[in-house]
Amino acid sequence: MNLIYSLLITAFLLLAVLLSAPWPHFALTFGVVIPSLAAVVFIAGFVCRVLKWAMAPVPFRVPTTCGQQRSLAWIKNSPLENPHTAWGAAARMFLEIFFFRSLFRNTGSQLREGPRLTYSQSQWLWLGAIAFHGSLLVIVARHLRFFMEPVPPCLLGLQSLDAFFQIGAPALYLTDAVFLAALTYLFFRRVLIARVRYISLPADYFPLVLIFGIAVSGILMRYFFKVDVIAVKKMTMGLAGFNFAAAGGIGTIFFVHLFFVSALLAYFPFSKLMHMGGIFLSPTRNLANNSRRVRHVNPWNPQVKVHTYQEYEDEFHDVMKTAGLPLERQ
């Protein structure tokens, strides 16, 4: 049912565009007003959530560790799995953000005859995630050419490299194929694996279905249903320069694609997709595990009068001596 809800919401968004196409102000609404509002919601929501996380107190050092902590000099420690310095925590953050290192260390479990529970390495999720995010980054970078004039040479070079094999006309972008394959894998993994499906919510299915709609509409627009690219460039340049003027005659499929992107942008700050910003503020990742070497004192703790053991022993010295308790000072 969670998947059905997500499919119905996405179908409703598609029908909203298709049924509004004959409306005289269709291009202005779906080409200027809705994308602008979505951009405002995305930026404001993203900033608010990041600031909220940044101001949240972290009373303890709680880094996730899976290696030997630094202790005695003759015990080999794990500087990446259990960093004890800020540089070690930064190195682990770098590998996590750019290479998804925790997913690469993923293990799978299987119940065999006996019964016997076995564990094995499972990097398929890591491969699907790295392919999805990497190709998405290239696709977003390629789309920047619609917002810039002249287009920087680095974007033109990236576009040429992406279409290196010159498959078909127009040339097939390799990242389009990789992105669609990775997205399909992540979707069917969540649907077909029972234990993953059991913990999946509409918030897990809806972004996948919506991104799938964005990908399919973009592929249809590039390879099957032609649109006026000059008009698209003119409209996007106007949006980038705050010159809000809608261009007509582009094609309905473009507005379907743009509306899906706008829906994703508006939904982004309120969804699990905010892990893009949250990973930088996660205390389980960005803190060094040095709680045994450095005393962590919260600056917001009130000043309280403490009663040390030496003071306690001085106060009850005679009673403790009479009871035969060991004393540090005779």
C-alpha positions in Angstrom: 0.0 0.0 0.0 2.9 2.4 0.7 4.1 1.9 -2.9 0.6 2.4 -4.2 0.2 5.7 -2.3 3.4 7.0 -3.9 2.3 5.9 -7.3 -1.0 7.6 -6.9 0.5 10.9 -5.8 2.9 10.9 -8.7 0.1 10.0 -11.1 -1.9 12.9 -9.6 1.0 15.3 -10.3 1.2 14.1 -13.9 -2.5 14.6 -14.4 -2.4 18.0 -12.9 0.0 19.1 -15.7 -1.7 17.3 -18.5 -5.2 18.5 -17.6 -3.9 22.1 -17.2 -2.2 22.2 -20.6 -5.1 23.9 -22.4 -5.2 26.7 -19.8 -4.1 30.1 -21.2 -1.7 30.7 -18.3 -0.3 27.2 -18.4 3.2 28.1 -19.4 3.4 31.0 -16.9 2.1 28.9 -14.0 4.1 25.7 -14.6 7.2 27.4 -16.2 7.7 30.4 -13.8 5.4 30.5 -10.8 5.7 26.9 -9.5 9.4 26.5 -10.2 10.1 29.8 -8.4 8.0 28.9 -5.4 9.7 25.4 -5.3 13.1 27.0 -5.3 12.2 29.3 -2.5 10.8 26.4 -0.4 13.9 24.3 -1.1 16.4 27.0 -0.1 14.5 28.2 2.9 13.7 24.7 4.1 17.2 23.5 3.6 18.8 26.4 5.4 16.3 26.1 8.3 16.9 22.4 8.8 20.7 22.8 8.7 20.6 25.6 11.2 18.4 23.6 13.5 20.8 20.7 13.4 23.8 23.0 13.8 22.3 24.6 17.0 21.4 21.3 18.6 23.6 20.5 21.6 25.8 17.5 21.5 26.4 16.6 25.2 28.5 13.5 24.5 31.0 12.3 21.9 29.0 9.5 20.2 31.0 8.6 17.0 30.1 5.3 15.4 33.2 3.1 15.7 34.1 -0.4 14.4 37.8 -0.6 15.0 40.4 -0.5 17.8 40.5 2.7 19.8 43.8 4.4 20.4 45.1 3.3 23.9 48.5 1.9 24.7 51.4 2.5 22.3 51.9 -1.2 21.5 48.3 -1.8 20.6 47.6 -1.1 16.9 44.6 1.3 16.5 42.4 2.0 13.6 42.7 5.7 12.6 39.8 5.6 10.1 37.3 3.3 11.8 38.0 4.8 15.2 39.6 8.2 14.7 41.2 9.9 17.7 42.1 13.2 16.0 40.2 15.8 14.1 42.2 14.9 11.0 41.2 11.3 11.3 37.5 12.3 11.6 37.9 14.5 8.6 39.4 11.7 6.5 36.6 9.4 7.5 34.0 12.1 6.5 35.7 12.5 3.2 35.6 8.8 2.4 32.0 8.6 3.6 30.8 11.6 1.5 32.5 10.9 -1.7 32.9 7.1 -1.7 30.1 5.9 0.7 32.7 3.9 2.7 30.2 2.6 5.3 28.0 1.1 2.5 31.1 -0.6 1.0 31.6 -2.4 4.3 28.0 -3.7 4.1 27.4 -7.4 5.0 24.5 -9.6 4.1 23.0 -12.3 6.2 21.3 -15.5 5.1 19.6 -18.3 7.1 20.7 -21.7 5.9 19.9 -25.3 6.8 20.7 -26.3 10.3 19.4 -23.6 11.0 22.7 -21.7 10.5 23.0 -17.9 10.1 25.8 -16.9 7.8 27.2 -13.6 6.9 29.0 -12.5 3.7 30.2 -9.4 1.9 27.5 -7.5 0.0 28.5 -4.5 -2.1 25.5 -4.4 -4.4 23.9 -1.7 -2.4 27.1 0.3 -2.4 27.5 -0.1 -6.2 23.9 1.0 -6.8 24.2 4.0 -4.5 27.5 5.2 -5.9 26.3 4.8 -9.5 23.0 6.6 -8.7 24.6 9.6 -6.9 27.6 9.9 -9.3 25.5 9.9 -12.4 23.0 12.3 -10.8 25.9 14.7 -10.0 27.0 14.6 -13.7 23.4 15.1 -14.9 22.9 18.1 -12.7 26.2 19.6 -13.8 25.2 19.1 -17.5 21.9 20.9 -16.9 23.8 24.0 -15.7 24.5 24.8 -19.3 20.8 26.0 -19.6 21.4 28.6 -17.0 24.7 30.0 -18.3 25.7 32.0 -21.3 28.4 31.5 -22.4 28.7 27.9 -21.2 31.9 27.3 -19.3 34.4 25.0 -21.2 34.4 22.6 -18.3 30.7 21.9 -18.7 31.1 21.5 -22.5 34.0 19.0 -21.9 31.9 17.1 -19.4 29.0 16.9 -21.9 31.4 15.6 -24.6 32.9 13.1 -22.3 29.5 11.8 -21.2 28.5 11.2 -24.9 32.0 9.8 -25.8 30.7 6.7 -27.6 28.3 8.7 -29.9 25.5 6.1 -29.7 22.6 7.2 -31.8 21.5 10.6 -32.7 21.2 12.6 -30.6 24.1 11.1 -28.8 23.2 8.8 -25.8 24.6 10.1 -22.5 26.1 7.3 -20.6 25.1 8.8 -17.3 21.4 8.6 -18.4 21.7 4.9 -18.8 23.6 4.4 -15.6 21.3 6.6 -13.7 18.2 4.7 -14.9 19.8 1.3 -14.2 20.8 2.3 -10.7 17.5 3.8 -9.9 15.7 0.7 -11.1 17.9 -1.5 -8.9 17.3 0.6 -5.8 13.6 0.5 -6.5 13.3 -3.2 -7.0 15.6 -3.9 -4.1 13.1 -2.1 -1.8 10.2 -3.9 -3.4 11.4 -7.4 -3.8 13.5 -7.9 -0.6 11.0 -8.8 2.1 12.9 -7.4 5.1 13.6 -4.1 3.3 10.0 -3.9 2.1 8.8 -4.5 5.7 10.5 -1.3 7.0 9.7 0.9 3.9 7.3 3.8 4.3 5.7 6.1 1.7 8.6 8.5 2.5 10.9 5.9 1.1 8.9 5.0 -2.1 7.8 8.5 -3.1 11.2 10.0 -3.8 12.2 7.0 -5.9 9.0 7.1 -7.9 9.2 10.9 -8.4 12.9 10.7 -9.5 11.9 7.9 -11.8 9.3 10.1 -13.3 11.9 12.9 -13.8 14.3 10.5 -15.5 11.7 9.0 -17.8 10.3 12.4 -18.8 13.8 13.7 -19.4 14.7 10.7 -21.6 11.4 11.0 -23.5 12.0 14.7 -24.1 15.5 14.2 -25.4 15.2 11.1 -27.6 11.5 10.8 -28.5 9.4 13.9 -28.1 11.3 17.0 -29.4 11.1 20.3 -27.6 12.2 23.8 -28.5 15.6 23.9 -26.8 16.1 27.6 -27.7 12.9 28.5 -25.9 13.9 26.3 -23.0 17.3 28.1 -22.8 15.6 31.5 -23.0 13.2 30.7 -20.2 15.8 29.2 -17.9 18.2 32.1 -18.5 15.3 34.4 -17.5 14.7 32.5 -14.3 18.4 32.7 -13.5 18.4 36.4 -14.0 15.0 37.0 -12.2 13.4 38.0 -15.5 10.2 36.0 -15.1 8.9 35.5 -18.6 7.3 32.3 -19.8 8.1 31.0 -23.3 5.4 29.2 -25.2 5.5 26.4 -27.8 8.0 24.3 -25.8 6.0 21.2 -25.4 3.9 19.7 -22.6 6.5 17.0 -21.9 9.0 19.7 -20.8 6.5 21.1 -18.3 5.8 17.6 -16.9 9.6 17.2 -16.4 9.9 20.7 -14.8 6.9 20.1 -12.6 8.3 16.8 -11.3 11.6 18.6 -10.5 9.7 21.4 -8.7 7.8 18.9 -6.7 11.0 17.2 -5.7 12.7 20.5 -4.7 9.7 21.5 -2.6 9.6 18.0 -0.9 13.3 17.8 -0.4 13.8 19.7 2.9 11.0 17.7 4.6 12.2 14.3 3.5 14.9 11.8 4.1 16.7 13.3 1.2 18.1 15.8 3.6 20.8 13.4 4.4 22.7 15.4 1.8 23.1 18.2 4.3 22.7 16.1 7.5 25.8 14.0 6.9 28.0 17.0 7.5 26.4 17.6 11.0 26.1 14.0 12.1 28.0 13.6 15.5 28.3 9.8 14.8 30.6 10.7 11.9 32.2 14.1 12.4 33.6 13.7 16.0 36.9 12.1 17.0 36.6 9.3 19.5 38.9 10.7 22.2 36.6 10.6 25.2 39.1 8.5 27.2 42.0 10.9 26.5 40.2 14.3 26.6 37.6 15.3 29.1 34.5 16.6 27.3 32.9 19.4 29.3 29.7 20.9 28.1 30.0 24.7 28.1 26.2 25.1 28.8 26.4 23.0 32.1 25.7 25.2 35.2 28.4 25.6 37.8 27.9 23.2 40.6 29.8 22.6 43.8 31.3 19.2 43.8 32.3 17.0 46.7 35.6 15.3 46.0 36.5 12.0 47.5 39.3 13.6 49.5 36.7 15.9 51.1 34.4 12.9 51.7 37.2 11.0 53.4 38.1 14.0 55.6 34.5 14.4 56.6 33.9 10.7 57.5 37.5 9.8 58.4 36.9 8.6 62.0 33.7 6.7 61.0 35.5 4.9 58.1 38.5 4.1 60.2 36.3 2.6 63.0 34.4 0.5 60.3 37.7 -0.8 59.0 37.4 0.7 55.5 40.6 1.4 53.6 41.8 5.0 53.8 44.0 6.8 51.4 45.4 9.0 54.2 46.0 7.5 57.6 
